[in-house]
Amino acid sequence: MSKPLSETFTDRRSFFHGAAAIAAALAGGTVPTGAAASPPLSPLSPLGPLKQVDAGVLSIGYVEMGPASGPAILLFHGWPYAIDAFAEVAPLLAARGYRVIVPHLRGHGTTVFRSAETPRNAQQAALAADGLALMDALRIERAIVAGFDWGARTADIMAVLWPERCKALVSVSGYLIGSQAGNVKPLPPQAELQWWYQFYFATERGKAGYAANTKAFNQLIWQLASPKWKFDAATFDRSAAAFDNPDHVAIVIHNYRWRLGLAEGEAQYDVVEAKLAAAPPVTIPSITMEGDANGAPHPEPAQYRAKFTGPYEHRRITGGIGHNLPQEAPAAFAKAVLDAARLAG
């Protein structure tokens, strides 16, 4: 098992949707561009029954699919999304014999703090610690870690801090580990414009606005981040239910304020954050991905290529695929996870 943090720092949708595309992918063929973007899920097809486990400071809500004895895969969603982003990916991986774990991040869904006294902290190290605590609680020694947005950053950090626990990595938008010091430097105006919501959240007006208009705000982010994804109201509403978490607003606001150095983190993560601020490389087998229509702020692949020093591939997914890549292109994402496992041997 790992060292303590202080030391180391269903009536679900049938996965046969898109069967031709995924069959080709799993056989090593090409994922058809058009087939990657799947239609919205049926409102009567939830990802699956939720489980709950005490893990660190949280009681984490999660879905589990596949054989309990299978090799483990952890799939991490981002903001403003939920576990439903993996509603088609998870069954595909489970069908290949993997034990697939899809947790709600802190501040989302049924993941809640076990104590009212625990700081509602969303700094990057805390979210990564949640991932490790979940592995420990479920007695998972090693897992493939994969995600997008906040989830990609979480998976990246887990791969850097605990490579002995992470077999392989799949990260949408590549290397997303940052630091407060690194965020001090201003960006060109066009790049700053993409972060408009970060500056909105830095104000008390923004905090109140997000609390009052959470669902509408997040639907706007979906539209801006995936401008070519024609999701319907039922698809969004399923994920939006996860935003009703009592700590959701506090977690989202703290995450973005911490990045700008406007909110303090917890002292127990200081050593870890100092290590992450040095931008350490990812040494485990990795596949990074990017949609060709990602409307959210994201780095160019050439900017982070040198950060991956183990076996590595980058994939550009075409067909109007935006920021929520697992939900927009589930066959391509599932293929990347399976291929990352093969890279790991």
Disulfide bonds with the S-S distance in Angstrom:
none
